[in-house]
């Protein structure tokens, strides 16, 4: 496994370029997400998706999180964006808030849940946004933990071995993104995280 040490002063732009190359070649990259380390693959690379499912077994009806390269891409990948969803994205993106919304036809099947929704976030990390841009505007993400284990805040806690690239940024906060489902003006908290939303 290749390792890049951002904690030692490495360039995030060079790391992003290397990660984009690895993902384009059906690779899996561990990269720092909002507060934990995550697994990332190109959403259109079937071989990488199968490897990811082997690393993190889960029901096929569950989608993965899609990371957007730009905040303005929300309308491209969400079939409907309510005023409430627009307000949340405006207030918290780029950042650690994941919105679950109806998926548009442009969302790859790998990111769709069986109920037709998709979980989307424009991350605060310039590294992740650059990699998402290189992948066509959308990057598949999930926490880099084995099923049932906590999401890792340190690279030393990443126990998964079948990955091609590890980008080490040192210890992170340990707080994952907050996940909310937005149905019109109704907001439902699905996972508590580093972003606190008033009124839910």
Secondary structure, DSSP 8 states (H G I E B T S, - for coil): -EEEETTTT--HHHHHHHHHHHHHTT--EEEE-SSSEEEEE-TT-HHHHHHHHHHS---TT---EEEESSGGGHHHHBS---HHHHHHHHHH-SSSEEEEEEB-TTS-GGGB-TTSEEEEE--S-HHHHHHHHHTTSEEEEEESS-TTS---SSGGG------SEEEE---------EEEEEETTEEEEEE--S---TT-
